[in-house]
Amino acid sequence: MAFVITSACQNEKSADCVSVCPVDCIEEGENMYYIDPDSCIGCGACMEVCPVEAIYEEDEIPESEKKYIEINQSFFN
């Protein structure tokens, strides 16, 4: 997975990330958005437009947010 959406996205529904994703890999959940790890091409477009800075490259997620790697993956299983 190239990018992961973390806790800052909870209850934030601006959807700027969805509109710029060239492969439509971001989906809306009940209280946040999720990136499909199998579809993400790692372009970074979503990260650049996120108004709450909730999107990280998987290797750069702060320790306190690492649980969101599994949360994003689980949403698509």
mmCIF file of the C-alpha atoms, coordinates in Angstrom:
data_MODEL
# 
_entry.id   MODEL 
# 
loop_
_atom_site.group_PDB 
_atom_site.id 
_atom_site.type_symbol 
_atom_site.label_atom_id 
_atom_site.label_alt_id 
_atom_site.label_comp_id 
_atom_site.label_asym_id 
_atom_site.label_entity_id 
_atom_site.label_seq_id 
_atom_site.pdbx_PDB_ins_code 
_atom_site.Cartn_x 
_atom_site.Cartn_y 
_atom_site.Cartn_z 
_atom_site.occupancy 
_atom_site.B_iso_or_equiv 
_atom_site.pdbx_formal_charge 
_atom_site.auth_seq_id 
_atom_site.auth_comp_id 
_atom_site.auth_asym_id 
_atom_site.auth_atom_id 
_atom_site.pdbx_PDB_model_num 
ATOM 1  C CA . MET A 1 1  ? 0.000   0.000  0.000   1.00 0.00 ? 1  MET A CA 1 
ATOM 2  C CA . ALA A 1 2  ? 1.473   3.339  -0.954  1.00 0.00 ? 2  ALA A CA 1 
ATOM 3  C CA . PHE A 1 3  ? -0.781  5.730  0.976   1.00 0.00 ? 3  PHE A CA 1 
ATOM 4  C CA . VAL A 1 4  ? -2.956  5.462  4.090   1.00 0.00 ? 4  VAL A CA 1 
ATOM 5  C CA . ILE A 1 5  ? -5.673  7.743  5.446   1.00 0.00 ? 5  ILE A CA 1 
ATOM 6  C CA . THR A 1 6  ? -5.383  8.299  9.204   1.00 0.00 ? 6  THR A CA 1 
ATOM 7  C CA . SER A 1 7  ? -7.388  9.648  12.156  1.00 0.00 ? 7  SER A CA 1 
ATOM 8  C CA . ALA A 1 8  ? -7.427  13.286 11.043  1.00 0.00 ? 8  ALA A CA 1 
ATOM 9  C CA . CYS A 1 9  ? -9.934  12.233 8.376   1.00 0.00 ? 9  CYS A CA 1 
ATOM 10 C CA . GLN A 1 10 ? -12.521 11.032 10.887  1.00 0.00 ? 10 GLN A CA 1 
ATOM 11 C CA . ASN A 1 11 ? -15.683 13.076 10.471  1.00 0.00 ? 11 ASN A CA 1 
ATOM 12 C CA . GLU A 1 12 ? -13.971 15.131 7.739   1.00 0.00 ? 12 GLU A CA 1 
ATOM 13 C CA . LYS A 1 13 ? -15.897 14.736 4.517   1.00 0.00 ? 13 LYS A CA 1 
ATOM 14 C CA . SER A 1 14 ? -14.368 17.303 2.177   1.00 0.00 ? 14 SER A CA 1 
ATOM 15 C CA . ALA A 1 15 ? -13.569 14.597 -0.424  1.00 0.00 ? 15 ALA A CA 1 
ATOM 16 C CA . ASP A 1 16 ? -10.825 16.609 -2.120  1.00 0.00 ? 16 ASP A CA 1 
ATOM 17 C CA . CYS A 1 17 ? -8.775  13.409 -2.245  1.00 0.00 ? 17 CYS A CA 1 
ATOM 18 C CA . VAL A 1 18 ? -11.501 11.511 -4.086  1.00 0.00 ? 18 VAL A CA 1 
ATOM 19 C CA . SER A 1 19 ? -11.780 14.048 -6.869  1.00 0.00 ? 19 SER A CA 1 
ATOM 20 C CA . VAL A 1 20 ? -8.037  14.010 -7.690  1.00 0.00 ? 20 VAL A CA 1 
ATOM 21 C CA . CYS A 1 21 ? -7.400  10.258 -7.528  1.00 0.00 ? 21 CYS A CA 1 
ATOM 22 C CA . PRO A 1 22 ? -6.643  9.073  -11.095 1.00 0.00 ? 22 PRO A CA 1 
ATOM 23 C CA . VAL A 1 23 ? -7.574  5.443  -10.341 1.00 0.00 ? 23 VAL A CA 1 
ATOM 24 C CA . ASP A 1 24 ? -10.633 5.983  -8.108  1.00 0.00 ? 24 ASP A CA 1 
ATOM 25 C CA . CYS A 1 25 ? -9.151  4.002  -5.226  1.00 0.00 ? 25 CYS A CA 1 
ATOM 26 C CA . ILE A 1 26 ? -10.559 6.174  -2.425  1.00 0.00 ? 26 ILE A CA 1 
ATOM 27 C CA . GLU A 1 27 ? -13.945 5.241  -1.031  1.00 0.00 ? 27 GLU A CA 1 
ATOM 28 C CA . GLU A 1 28 ? -16.195 6.855  1.535   1.00 0.00 ? 28 GLU A CA 1 
ATOM 29 C CA . GLY A 1 29 ? -16.920 4.956  4.732   1.00 0.00 ? 29 GLY A CA 1 
ATOM 30 C CA . GLU A 1 30 ? -19.298 5.791  7.540   1.00 0.00 ? 30 GLU A CA 1 
ATOM 31 C CA . ASN A 1 31 ? -17.088 8.420  9.157   1.00 0.00 ? 31 ASN A CA 1 
ATOM 32 C CA . MET A 1 32 ? -13.974 8.763  6.979   1.00 0.00 ? 32 MET A CA 1 
ATOM 33 C CA . TYR A 1 33 ? -12.428 7.866  3.617   1.00 0.00 ? 33 TYR A CA 1 
ATOM 34 C CA . TYR A 1 34 ? -10.271 4.835  2.851   1.00 0.00 ? 34 TYR A CA 1 
ATOM 35 C CA . ILE A 1 35 ? -7.620  4.041  0.218   1.00 0.00 ? 35 ILE A CA 1 
ATOM 36 C CA . ASP A 1 36 ? -7.845  0.656  -1.473  1.00 0.00 ? 36 ASP A CA 1 
ATOM 37 C CA . PRO A 1 37 ? -4.346  -0.817 -1.033  1.00 0.00 ? 37 PRO A CA 1 
ATOM 38 C CA . ASP A 1 38 ? -4.728  -3.015 -4.116  1.00 0.00 ? 38 ASP A CA 1 
ATOM 39 C CA . SER A 1 39 ? -5.701  -0.139 -6.419  1.00 0.00 ? 39 SER A CA 1 
ATOM 40 C CA . CYS A 1 40 ? -3.499  2.730  -5.186  1.00 0.00 ? 40 CYS A CA 1 
ATOM 41 C CA . ILE A 1 41 ? -0.720  3.530  -7.648  1.00 0.00 ? 41 ILE A CA 1 
ATOM 42 C CA . GLY A 1 42 ? 1.226   5.705  -5.215  1.00 0.00 ? 42 GLY A CA 1 
ATOM 43 C CA . CYS A 1 43 ? 0.970   8.945  -7.171  1.00 0.00 ? 43 CYS A CA 1 
ATOM 44 C CA . GLY A 1 44 ? 0.512   11.155 -4.086  1.00 0.00 ? 44 GLY A CA 1 
ATOM 45 C CA . ALA A 1 45 ? -2.184  13.371 -5.595  1.00 0.00 ? 45 ALA A CA 1 
ATOM 46 C CA . CYS A 1 46 ? -4.474  12.697 -2.644  1.00 0.00 ? 46 CYS A CA 1 
ATOM 47 C CA . MET A 1 47 ? -1.866  13.639 -0.072  1.00 0.00 ? 47 MET A CA 1 
ATOM 48 C CA . GLU A 1 48 ? -1.221  16.984 -1.739  1.00 0.00 ? 48 GLU A CA 1 
ATOM 49 C CA . VAL A 1 49 ? -4.871  18.116 -1.541  1.00 0.00 ? 49 VAL A CA 1 
ATOM 50 C CA . CYS A 1 50 ? -5.940  16.726 1.833   1.00 0.00 ? 50 CYS A CA 1 
ATOM 51 C CA . PRO A 1 51 ? -7.146  19.744 3.858   1.00 0.00 ? 51 PRO A CA 1 
ATOM 52 C CA . VAL A 1 52 ? -6.505  18.030 7.207   1.00 0.00 ? 52 VAL A CA 1 
ATOM 53 C CA . GLU A 1 53 ? -3.188  16.327 6.308   1.00 0.00 ? 53 GLU A CA 1 
ATOM 54 C CA . ALA A 1 54 ? -4.596  12.871 7.096   1.00 0.00 ? 54 ALA A CA 1 
ATOM 55 C CA . ILE A 1 55 ? -2.822  10.996 4.287   1.00 0.00 ? 55 ILE A CA 1 
ATOM 56 C CA . TYR A 1 56 ? 0.643   9.515  4.679   1.00 0.00 ? 56 TYR A CA 1 
ATOM 57 C CA . GLU A 1 57 ? 2.928   7.255  2.740   1.00 0.00 ? 57 GLU A CA 1 
ATOM 58 C CA . GLU A 1 58 ? 2.823   3.915  4.524   1.00 0.00 ? 58 GLU A CA 1 
ATOM 59 C CA . ASP A 1 59 ? 6.497   4.104  5.488   1.00 0.00 ? 59 ASP A CA 1 
ATOM 60 C CA . GLU A 1 60 ? 6.080   7.577  7.013   1.00 0.00 ? 60 GLU A CA 1 
ATOM 61 C CA . ILE A 1 61 ? 3.004   7.132  9.205   1.00 0.00 ? 61 ILE A CA 1 
ATOM 62 C CA . PRO A 1 62 ? 3.560   8.349  12.774  1.00 0.00 ? 62 PRO A CA 1 
ATOM 63 C CA . GLU A 1 63 ? 3.695   5.488  15.277  1.00 0.00 ? 63 GLU A CA 1 
ATOM 64 C CA . SER A 1 64 ? 0.422   6.592  16.876  1.00 0.00 ? 64 SER A CA 1 
ATOM 65 C CA . GLU A 1 65 ? -1.366  6.271  13.504  1.00 0.00 ? 65 GLU A CA 1 
ATOM 66 C CA . LYS A 1 66 ? 0.018   2.898  12.362  1.00 0.00 ? 66 LYS A CA 1 
ATOM 67 C CA . LYS A 1 67 ? -3.221  1.105  13.250  1.00 0.00 ? 67 LYS A CA 1 
ATOM 68 C CA . TYR A 1 68 ? -4.783  2.876  10.256  1.00 0.00 ? 68 TYR A CA 1 
ATOM 69 C CA . ILE A 1 69 ? -2.765  0.698  7.894   1.00 0.00 ? 69 ILE A CA 1 
ATOM 70 C CA . GLU A 1 70 ? -4.872  -2.270 8.980   1.00 0.00 ? 70 GLU A CA 1 
ATOM 71 C CA . ILE A 1 71 ? -8.045  -0.193 9.244   1.00 0.00 ? 71 ILE A CA 1 
ATOM 72 C CA . ASN A 1 72 ? -7.705  0.885  5.581   1.00 0.00 ? 72 ASN A CA 1 
ATOM 73 C CA . GLN A 1 73 ? -6.958  -2.675 4.471   1.00 0.00 ? 73 GLN A CA 1 
ATOM 74 C CA . SER A 1 74 ? -9.869  -4.110 6.471   1.00 0.00 ? 74 SER A CA 1 
ATOM 75 C CA . PHE A 1 75 ? -12.360 -1.719 4.889   1.00 0.00 ? 75 PHE A CA 1 
ATOM 76 C CA . PHE A 1 76 ? -11.779 -3.412 1.515   1.00 0.00 ? 76 PHE A CA 1 
ATOM 77 C CA . ASN A 1 77 ? -11.896 -7.037 2.767   1.00 0.00 ? 77 ASN A CA 1 
# 
